[in-house]
Amino acid sequence: MMPDLTIKLILAGIVFFGVLNLAGLHTWVERKQSAIMQDRIGANRASILGIRLFGLFHPLADAMKMFTKEDFIPAGADRFLHTLAPFLSVFFALVAFAGIPFGDRLILDGRVIELQVAKVDIGLLYIFAMLSLGVYGVILAGFSSRNNYALLGAMRASAQMISYEIALGIAIVGVVMCFGTLDLQEMVRAQGAYLGGVVPLWGVFLQPVAFFVFLTAALAETKRVPFDLPEGESEIIGYFVEYSGMKFGMFFLTDFIETVMVAALATTLFFGGWQVPYLFPDGFHFPWGAAVPVNQWAYVLLGVGSFSLKVLLFCWLFMAIRWTLPRFRYDQLMHLGWKVLFPISVANVLVTGLVLALLHPGGW
């Protein structure tokens, strides 16, 4: 029987391997999906032995190029902090996935294995703490570069991230109030109930306003179009202007990792996580009375597949939004965060509290 530490390391390896590869694949998806939307061909030149495979080798070519480019550090820059900044950004974005449940529990040789790297009772707070610490990588990148433009870009990026984290966090409060827990695994299990025996009790049906606020604020958190002011390289000097090679690539990798994280959080909080409609541990039970039995492995694998498919659909949606909307001006960006999303999220919490107080006057 494998020790618990070995099982956790295996789960961590599966999660981090999947996330890093999906984030790398995003560079190809961004090129090809934008090309399709704009009636272009997109990336298709990189090949191996003459095989192009729809441009899928471009992420590999990008990685090889960035690893072999010169590691440039400006004169007078803080070498330690300049090197540390991109690692901090990637690290905090990656470890946040430890709190995401990607499947139901698996019972193996009498042992209960939660398909979650870290079973944390306050998993939602843990994820937000890790994402918030990612701001330090941005600040250090601009501060350590000894470049006033990079420093201004870092301040602009951190102001954007902090502003939208506030609206995002308050929007989530309504979901927490509805399900009564900060444990993401228990929150997903709570979404396995049904309204009238037909409609899944997913967060998007209980908190539709919170979902749209979360989606908008989370897109801004990833610092990509239409919220890419911190790094709009076509016209704006960003916080990593003094970076080259793989350090430069790590900042972009962080953005794609955060995109996957946002998709995973939206799936977990609002779309039932690994839940499959009408699927229970013993099989499918449909509202019209039909039933289809399944074994434990089929049940768990269907749950993992459901979670993965929902995450991929959200990634596709984010790319579609990214190549549909133009970039906001900075004043529009801050106006949307502080004067639109923030009041809406606060009002949603107040309305949610009022409704819950009327439905449960005696308390939980």
N, C-alpha and C positions, 0 to 999 in steps of 0.2 A: 504494500500500500504506500502510495506516494505521500510524503510529508506535506503539511499545509503550505509551507514556504515554496515548495516546488510547484504546487498547483497555482499559487499566486503568480509566480514568475512565468509560468506558461501562459496564464491569462493575460498578464502584462505584455508578454511578447506578441501574442495574437493581436491585442488591441493596438499597440504602438506600431507593429508592422503594417497593419491594415490602414491606420491613420496616415502614416508617413507615405505609403504608396498611393493612397487616394489623394493626398495633398499634392504629390508629385504629378499625378495624372491630371490634376486640375489645370496645370499649365497647358496641357494638350487640349483639354475640354474648352478652356477659355479661348484658345485660338480657333478651334474648329467650330464651336458653337457660334462665336461671333462672326465667323466667315459665312456660315449658313444663313444667319440672320441678315447679313449684308450682301448676300449673293456673291460671295467670293469663294475661292478654293480653300484657302487657309494653308497651314503648315503641311508640306508634303515633300520636302527635299531630302531630309536626313534618311539614310538608307543603310542597311547591312546586307552585303553581298547582293546589292541591287534590289533588295526587298524594302519597300517603303512602308507598307502596312498602315496606310491612311495617315502617315505622319506620327505614328505612335513612338517612333524612336527619337523624336525631338526632345522630350524631357531628358532622355539619357544623354543626348548631345549637349543640352544645356548644362547638365551636371558636370560632364567632362570639361566643358569650356570653363566653367566657374572654378573648378578645382585646379585648373592649370594656369589661370590668369594670375598676374602679379598681385600679391597682398600689399596694397598701398596704404601706408599710414602717414598722414600729413606731418610736416615738421612742426615740432612743438606740441603735438597732440599727446594725450595721456595714453601710452601704449597698452597698459593693463586694462583700463576702462574701455578703451576703443575696441579691444578684443573681447572683453566680457559682455558688452551690450548685446550683440546678436545672439550669443548663447543664452542669455537671460530671457530674451524674447521667445526663442524656440522652446526652452525648458519649461517655462510657466504655461505656455499654450499647450504643450504636450502632456504634462502631468495632470492637467485638469481632466483628461479623459479617464483617469482612474476612478472617478466618481460616477461615471455613466454606466448604467446597467444595459447590457446588450442582449440579455436573454433571461428566462426564468431560471429557477434553481434546478440543478441536475443532481439526482440521487445516484451515487456510484459506490457500490460495495458498502451500502449503509451510511455513507457520508454525504452530507448535504453540501453541494458546491454552488455558491451564488455566482452567476455569470456577470461578475463585476469585479474589477481589479481590487478596489478598496471598498469594503462594506462600511460606510460611514453614516451614522445616524443623521448627521447634518450635512449630507452630501451636497445639497444645493449651495450652502454657505461656503463649503470647501471649493467648489468650482468657481464661484464668484471671487473668492479670495485669490485663487491662482490667476484668473484673468485680470484682476486688478493689479497684481504685482507685475504683470507684463508691461505696465506703463514705465517701470524703472528702466527697462531696456531701451525704450524710446528716448527717455530723458538723457540717459547716459550716452547714447549714440550722438546726440546733438551737442551735449556738454563737453564730451571728451575730444571732439573733432577739431577744436580750436578754430571754428568757423562760425562767424556771427549768423550767417544765413542758416546753417545747420541747426544752431541753437534756437533761432526763431521758429524753424520748422518743427523742432522737437516740442517747443512750448505750445505751438498750434495743435500738434497731434495729441499731446497729453490733455489739453483743454477739451478737445473733441471727445476723446475716449472717456474722460471723467464725466463730462456733461451727459453723454448718452448712457453711461453705466448707471447713473442715478435714475433716469426714466425707466431703463430696463429692469433695474432691481425693484422699483416700486410696482411695475406691472406684474412682476412675479408674485408679489405679496397676495394678490387676489387668488391666484392658483393655490398658494399655500393655505390660505384661509378655507378654500373649498375642500381640500383634501386633508387638511389638518396634520401635515407632516412635512419635514424637510428631507426625509429619506427618499431618494429618488426611486429606489426599488419598490418601496411601499406605495409611492405615488403612482407608479405604473400599474401595480396590482389593483389599486383602487379604481383605475380606469377600465378594469375588466367588468365592472357592473354595467347595467343597461337601463335606459329610460324607457319604461313601458315594455321592457323585454325585447325591444327592437333596436333602439338607437344606442350605440356605445357611449358610455359616460366619459368621453374624452374631454380634455381640458378646453379644446377649441369650442365645444358646445356650451360649456359652463362659463367660459371667459373669452368670448369672441373679441371684445375690445382689447383685453390684455394681450391677446395673440397678435393683433395688428400693431400695437405699440411695441411689443417685444420684437417682432420681425423688423420693424423700421430701425429701432435702436440697435439691434444686433447687427444689422447691415452696416450701420455707421461705426460700430465697434470694430469691424473687420478692416476698416479704412480702405475700402474698395469703392469703385464707381457705384452710385453717384456721390459717395462720401469720401472720395480719395484725395481731398485737399492736402493731407500730410505728405503725399507722395506722388502727386500728379506731375510726373516727370516731363510732360510735354510743355509745361508753362510755369511750374512752381518748383522752387528749390526745397527738397524734402530733408528730413532729419538724417538720412543716410547718404547725403551727397558726397561725403568723403570716404565712402566704402567701395571696395572693389572685390572681385573674385567671389569666393564662397561666403564671405561675411555679408556681402551684398545679397547673395542668394538666400542666406538664412533669414533675412528680414522678409523677403517675398515668400519664403516657405512658411514663415509665421502667419502671414496673412491667409494663406490657403489652409493651414491647420486651424486657424480661428474660424474660417468659413465652414469647415467640417464640424467643428465644435458647435457652432450656432445651429447647424442643421441637426446635429444629434440632440441638442437641448430642445429645439422646437419639436422634434419627434417625441422626446421623453415627456415634456411638460404638456403638450397640447394634442398629440396624435397617438396616444396610447403606448408609446415606446415599442416594446416587442410584442404587444398584444395583437392577436389576429381576431377579427370579428367572429364571434360565435365559436371560437376555439377554446376549449377548457382542457385541463390536464388529462381527462379521459377520452377526449375527442371532440368533434364538432357537434354542437346542439343548435339547430336552426329554429327560428321562431315558429315555423309551420309544423314542428314536431319531429322532423327527420333528424337522425343522428348517424354520425360516422365515427367509429372508434379509431383511435390512433395510439401507438405505443409512446413511451416516454421520449425516446430519441427523436421520433418524428415531431412530437410536440415541441421539444426544445429547438430543433433545427428550423421548424417553421417560424418560431418566434425570432430566432436570430436572423432568418431571411427577411421577415417582415420589418424588423428594425433597420436592416441594411438597405432595403428597398426604399423605405421612407426617407432615410438620410440622403440617398442618391437623388430622389425626387426633389428634395429641398435644395440640394446642390445645383441641380438643373434650374430650378426656379430662381436662385440667386444669380446665376449666370445670365438668365434671360432678363432679369431686372437690370443687371449691370450693363448690358448692351442695349437697353431700351431708353433709359433715362439719362439726361445730360448731367454734368457735374453741377452741384450747387455752389453758389458764392458763399464765402465764409459767413457773412452776416445772415444769409438764408439758413445756413447750417445751424448756427447757434439759435436763431429764432425758432426753428423747428424743434430743436431739442428742449429749450427752456420755456417757450411760450405756447407750444402746442402739445408735444408729447408728455412733458412733465405734468401740466394741469390735467390732461386726460387720464393719465395713470393714477394720479391722486383721487380724482373723481371716481374712477373705477373701483378703487379700494373702499371709498366711502359707501358707494352703492352696494358693493358686495357685502360689507359689514352690516348694512341696514337689512338687506335681504336675509342674510343668515340669522340676524337677531330676530326677525319676524318668524322665520321658519323654525328656529330653535331658541325660543325665549328663555328656556331654563339653562341654556349653555350646553356645551358638548359633554 
